[in-house]
Structure formats: structure tokens, C-alpha cells
Amino acid sequence: SLADSTTKGRKSAVTAFARFCAFYKLPFCPTNADVLAEYAAWLDVGVGSIITYLTHVRQFHLAARYPDPVTTPVDKH
């Protein structure tokens, strides 16, 4: 079903993002816009897929009650 497909897609996208963060030693949860930008640049997929991946990561953060990674200021210390 569509719901099952969306759930699988979200899980796959979040898992891929977690692996990316672990490999590059970047913050997974919570994360921020800079990390999302690095991830988008790293992905070897089309623009539509990049948007889907980032949307799933954002939705995961919001569902877990983390700050919105798209609007979270980056700490430049």
C-alpha cells in the first residue's frame, strides 16, 4: 500500500542519513541545515530524490520532537 511504501521510504532515507552522519562524524539527531546541505551534495541521485530524502529526515526530526533541522541555526563556535 501507499502507506507501507511511504514508511519504508522514510525508514530507508533516515537510515541512509544516519550512516552518512556516522561515517563523516556529523550530528545525526538533532542535525542542522549545514549537515543537510552536505548530505544533499553527497547524494548521488536526482533533485526529486534529494527533496524526498531531506523531507523524510526533516519529518523524522519533527516527529521525535527535535528542532526543525531546516531552520535550526548553525552553531559556529
Disulfide bonds with the S-S distance in Angstrom:
none
